[in-house]
């Protein structure tokens, strides 16, 4: 039996999957690590905690099997996080994560300095989560640490570096730094020169399925693997999530509802221009791209509702009977702006609303409205893709939104597209394993690997009457942001 390992380096834990040639997950293991919030808006981790957790998870994963049966390993990782390395290859400070919001000042500096080049070259707006603003923040506020730094890596790339001794970064993760020429697939000299960063500061670029070395003896011993195990670059978590869901051709879109929510659509043309309204990144598939919209509080909105109004009940109990409530929740509308919003409104001050509450509404109406509001927010991204000429025909739904048949049918109706769930949803970890399988030569293409590894389960088709109802409600939903923006700005002082 031959295996590959997919590593998914998340924000709270690392998860390792052992996958055989049929795409069956033979074993899985995980390790958690702490988050540090020294100040409001700050979010950091110790980079070596990722390494230790990864090696421990792999060791558990492969205990009891022949180490030589593991042919390859690859990685998926949380995007944007900054690891600054000194001359010896050691971190000069804790890693600053994607959900750290201290860099607003640096984002404005980037916009002012780059002007139109920001979107034409990096294809994305300057947001606090991205990597370049973090680099500029450290240079401005921690000059001693910055002066020690000679290069930088993203989280999964640091783990891989510690396992192989080789510095690399794949295109899908590099696209989230604001330093990559996304279409040209090279570090942008215009961006680097604008901020006085030498080319040597950036690691060599490689394809996600690219072979980057073998395991160092010490790492192999700790992981319980052979030093001959091949290591492949891997990709950003969203890119790997797309691969693990089979989003590898035109017409396929991913809907992922976790704490946040993502709409991700495959792109094979670098000339697509969404004018920064949605993210545009390199895919983990070679010479492909994806457009992505984000809802900050997707599953979090439902978790908040349960915690606040049904803390002792399960989600199944909370949602019991939600399918009997007609589309529109009896005229009740929810906007899921609990922590601000990302797409299409990059607004940290906006907050959530229930609109249309009356005395006939019961808790189940509110629960349905929350589910619909989350899906309406995701549909803003679908709507923008379609408005730009993009075809959105089939949507693969994963995450919490794929666990409830009522929600899956709701998605089909609101998106007006066929929605499918997966038999064995493993997300980014499976995508990483697929990159290793492809890199090892098990398949001639990622598409061929997907045919074996990714299996659809249930399919939901749009219901014409519900589609029409939701189309009208969506028009009302889209007005709520503008109508409540000023009110929420006025309330900031009272939070």
N, C-alpha and C positions, 0 to 999 in steps of 0.2 A: 504493500500500500504506500502511495506517495501522498504527501501533503504540502500545502503552503500555509503560511500564517499571515493573517491580516491584523494589523494593530490600529486601533482607533483611539487616538490621544484626545480625550475630551477635556472639558473645563474642570469637572469634578473627579473624573476617574479615567483610567486607561482600560480598554477592553481588548482582549486578544482572542482571535478565532482560529481554530485549527480546521482547515477545510480540505476535503479529499477531491479527487479528480471529477467526481460527479456533482460537486458543489454542495455536498452534504457537510454541515457543521458537525465535526466529530467531537469537539470539545470547546469550551470557552472559559475564560478566567478574567478577573478584573481586580484592579487595585485602586483605591482612592488616595487622594492627596489633598493637603489643605490649601485654602485660598486665604490671602492676606489683604485686608482692607484697612490700611493704616490711617487713611483719611477718607472722607466722603467722596465718592466718585472714583477712588483708586481701587484697582484690582490687580494683584500680583501673585505670582507663584515662584517657588524655588525650582529652577530648571532641572536640577539633579534629582528632585523628587520624581519627576517624570521618568527619568532613566531608571531609577531604582524600582519604581512601580512596574515599569515595562518588563524589566528583567525578571522580577518576581512572578508576574503574570505568565510570561512565557514558560518559566520553569514549571509552574503548576500545570500549564497547558500540555506540556510534552512528557510529563512524568508517566512512566509506564510504556512509552513507545520507543522504537529505535530512532535515535537522533538523526541517523543518516536518511531516514524516510522523509524528513522535512527538506524539501528542495529549495524553497525560497520564502522570503519574507518581504512585506511592503507595509506602507504606513498611510494612514489618514490622520489629519490633525486639525485642531482648532486653528482658525486663520488669524492673521494679523499680529499675533503676539511677538514682542520684541525681546530677543536674547542678544545682548552685546557681548562680544568675545574679545579678550585681550590677546597679546602676542602668543601666549602659551595655549590659547584655545579655551580658556576658562571664562565663565560669565563674570562681568565686572559688577553686576548688581542683579537683583531679582528680575525675572521676566515681567514685562508689563503686558497685560492681556487685552484681548479684543473688546471686552466689556468695560474697559477703563475709560473714563470720560474727562480726564484732566486736560485734554489738549485742544480745547476750543480756540484758544489764542493762536496756536500753531496752525490750525486749519484755516483761519482767516489769513494768516501769513502766506500759506501755500496758495490760496486763491488769488491773493494780490500779486504774488510773485510770478505765478505761471499763467494767469489769465486764461485765454482760450486753449492753451496747450494742455491744461489740466484734463479736459474732457477729450480733446483730440488725440492725446498720446496715451494717458492712463485709462481713459474711457470711464472714469468713475469720479464722483465728487469727493471733496476732502471732508471726511467724516472722522470723528474722534477715535473710532475703533481701528482705523488703518495704521500702518506701521510708520510711514514717514513722519506723521505728526509726533509720534512717540520719540523718534530719533531726535527731532528738533527740540522737544521738551527736555530730554536729558542733556543735550548740548547747552541749553539755556540755563537750566536750574541745577544741574549736577555736572559742572564742567570737569571736575576731577575724575569722575567715573567715565565721562565721555572721552577724555584725553587718553585713557587707558585702552579704549576700544579700537580695534583695527578692522573688525568685520562684524556682521550681524547674521543671525539665522532666525527662522521661524520655529515654533515649538517642535513639531515632528522632525524637522531637519536637525535640531540639536540632539534629539534622542538618537537619530540615525548616525549622526556624527560620532557620538559616544560609542556606538556599537561597531562602527567601521573605521573611524579615524579619518573619514573623507568628508570634505565640505561640499555640499551641493544644495540646490533649491530647484524644485520643479516649477513649470510655468503656471500651473493652476494656483499655487500658493503665492508665487511671486506677483501675480496679478493683483493681489490684495495689499500690496505694499505702497501703492501710488508711485512706484519708481520704475515699473516695467512699461515698455512700449508694447502694449497688449497685441496689436496687430503685427508688429515687426518681430515679436518674440525675442527681445533683447533689452538689457537695461538701458534706460533712456539717458543718453548723455546730456540732453537738454535739462532734464530734471536734476541729475546729479550735479551738473555745473551750476545750476541756479542756486543750489543750497551748499555749494562748496564741499561736496562729498566725492572722494576719489573712486574711480572704477573698482579699485582693489577692495573697497569696503563691501562690495556685493559678491556673494558666492557664485561659482559657475552654475549656469542653468542647464537643466536636463529634462527630458521627457518623463512623464509620470511612470512609464513602464521601463525606464532606463536602468540598466545595471550600474550600480555605483560602488560595488565592492563586496567583500566577504567579511565575516565577523572577526573582530579582534580576538585573540586567544582568551583574554580575561573575560570579555563579554560572552563569548561562546560557552565558557565554563559556567558562568553564573546563570545563563539561560538554559543550560542543558542541551545545547545544540552543537552540531559539528561546525568547525571553522570553515568548512567548505560551503556552508549554507549561503546561497546567493541573496544579495540584498538589492532591492529595487526602490527607486526614489519615492513613489507614492504621490499623494495629492492632497489638496485642501479638502476639508470635511464635506463641503457641499458638492464638490466635484466627485469625490468618492461615493457620496450618497447617490448621486446621479448614476454612476457606473453600477453600483450595487442594486439599483432599481431598473436598470436596462434603458436609461435615457441616453441613447446612443445614435439617434437618427431624427431627422426632421419630423415634426408633427407630434413628438412625444414631449410631455411636460410632467414635471414632478410637483406634487403638493405634499409638503412635509409639515405636519403640525406637532411640534414639540412645545417646549416652553415658549419659544418664538415660532413663527411660521414662515415658510419659504415657498414661493412659486418659482420654479426653475425650468427654463425652456431651452432645449438644444438649439444650437446655432452652428451652421457650417460656413458662414460668411462673415469675415471680420469687418465688412463694411456696414453691417447693421448699426444704426445710430438711434439710440433711445434718448439722446441729449442728457444723459446723466439721471434720468428719471428712474431707471432701474440699473442695477449693477450689471456690468458686462465683463466677464472673466474668461480666461483660457480654461478649456475643459481638461480633464485628465486623459481624454482621448486625443491623440496626436492631431494637430492642425484643426481642432474644433474649438468651439466656444459655447458659453451659455449666458443667457440673460436671467437675472434673478431679482425678484422683489421680496421684501421682508416685512412681516408684521411682527412688531416687537413683543406684543403680549397676546399670543394665540392661545396655546394650551394653558398658559398662565392665567388667562382671563377666566377659564372654566375652573381651574384650581382655586383661584381667588374666590369665585362664587361659592364653590363647595365649602371652602374653609370658613367663609363668613356666614353662610346661611344653612349649611348642613354638615358641620364638622364631624359628627359622629356617624355619618352615613357613607356608604361606598359610592363610587361613581355610578354603578349600576342602579342603586337605589335612587340616587339623585335624578337620574335620567329616565327612570321608569315612567312610561306613559308619554314621553316626549314625542313619540311618533304619532300620537293621537291628536296632537295640537296642529292645526292647519298652518301651512306656510304663512309667515307674517306674524306669528305669535299673538294673534288678536290685536294687531295694531301697535305692538310694542317693538321698539327698535333699540339696539345696543351698539355703541361704537367702542371697540376694544383698545382704547388709548390709555390704559392704566399706567403705563410708564413712558408715555409719549408715543410717537409713531415714526416709522422709517419710510415706507413706501405707501403712497406717493408724497406724503408730507413729512419731510425731515424736520420734525418739530418736537423738541424735548419738553415744551411747556404744555402741550395739549393734554387733556385728560378725558377719561371715559364718560359716557352719558347713557342713561336710559331715557328714551323719548317716547311719549305717548302713554305713560302709566295711567291706568284708571282703576276704579274699585272692583272691576270684574276680573282683574288679573290675579292669578295664583302663582305659586312658586314655579310650577312647571312651565308657565308662559315665560317667566324670566329666564329659566334654564334654556328654553328653546331660542329665545332672543339672543342669549349669549352665543350659542352655537352659530346662529345665523349671522350675527355681527362679526364674529371671527372670520367666517367664510366670505362675507361681503368685503372685509378688508383685504383678504387674499385675492378676491375677484378684481380689486382695483389693479393689481398687477397683471392679471389675465387680460383685463380690458385694455391696459396700455400696450401689451404685446400685440393684441389684435388690432388696435388703432394704428400701430406701426406696420401693419401688413403681415403680421406673424400668424401662421395657422396653429390653432390650439384645438386638436381633435381628440386626443386621448390623454388622460391625466392619470398617472400612477400616484395613488395616495398612500402615504406611510405615516407612521407616528400615531399619536393618540387619536387623531381624526379618522384613522383607518380601523379603529377597534370597535366602532359602533355602526351597525348597518344603517340606522336612521341618518347618521351624519354623512355617510358615504353617498346615500341617495340625495341628501341635501346638497352636497358638493356637485353632484351631477346636474342637479336642477339649477343651482346658482351659476355654475361655470358654463352651463349649456354645452356639456361635453361628456363623452363616455369616461367613467371613472372606474379604475380597477384597483384591487388590493393585491397584495403578494402572499403567497403560501407561507414563505419563511422569511420574514422581514429581518434583515440584519444590518441594513443601512450602510454607513461608511466603512465599517469593518469588513463587510463582504466585498465592497468595492476595492479596498486595499488588497484583499486576498485575490481578487480577479486580476489586478495589476501584476501581482506576483506570478499567478498562473500563466498569464500572457507572456510575461517576461521570461519565464522558464521554458517557453516554447510548447506548452500544453495545447495551445490553440493558435490558429493563424491570425486571429484578430480578436479584439475585445467583443465584437458582435458575436463571434462564434462562441466565445466564453459565456456571454450573456444568455445565449440560447440554452446552454446546459445549466447554468447556475441560477438564473432568474426565472421564477415560475409564477405566473399570474394565478390568482384565486377567483374571487367573485368579481362580477362586472355589473355596473349600474349605468343605465341609460337615462337621458333626460326625459321627464314627463312634461308634455307640452303645456298643460294647464299651470303646473307649478312653475315652469320656466317663465311664463308670461307674468305671473304674480311677482316672482322675484325680480324680473327685469324692471317692473314699476317700482318696487321697493328699493332696488339698488339706486335708482335715480334720486330717491328721497335720501337714502343713506349718504350719498355723495355730497349732499348739501349741508350735512350736520357739521362737518369740520369747519367750513367757512362761517356758519352761524354761531358756533361756540368758541372760536379761536380767541376773540377779544375777551369774552367772559373768563376763559381760563387764564389768559395773561393777567387779567386783573386779580385773579385769585391766587396767583403765585406768592404774593406777599403774605398770605394767610396760611401757607402750608407749613 
